[in-house]
């Protein structure tokens, strides 16, 4: 049981280039999320998905697109990278423990992206 | 939307002392309050959480308290050890109605000096 995994771990892009970050989870969690983490700003939600084939915008969605073609995978795309997208990106998935109405969220190891 | 404020931004203590980190939230519908610990270069790890139907929860040296009336919750670490040094984040969620989405505080850098 690998939990939540992310690919790649590091990446350097030039302005205008595109790339896709892959998140995978093997816990059969229904909900998945993409966050970015910048110094002094905590984690901010980019996009999220409540199930296969569905996605929705979070707090900071501009410049990013996502897809969830399979339940276990959640992809984050940057079509034209900008220096402002230099950040650490975390994927997470969540489940609802039996008897609870709230969800516990677990994170992947992160991807450090630098855009020059 | 929800807004979570976290204080202090940095906290320095001596080994064996207690540490307290406080968070306030704005949405009275929030009902789930997790705390995450993030070591340098690592992922955030869930260390404790509290739901709105309880006022306090303990797990060994860590505890969380919740005051729904005042809309604030706190993390308490007793008998701190150097390995407690990390960034701690609080978060809030309205649970199922928000699809488990979390709003995070800005983080507290805790340093425990031997």
Interface residues (C-beta under 8 A of the other chain):
Chain A: X31 X33 X40 X41 X42 X43 X44 X45 X48 X50 X56 X58 X59 X90 X94 X96 X100 X101 X102 X103 X104 X105 X106 X107 X108 X109 X110
Chain B: X1 X6 X9 X31 X32 X34 X36 X42 X43 X44 X45 X46 X49 X51 X89 X93 X95 X96 X99 X100 X101 X102 X103 X104 X105 X106 X107
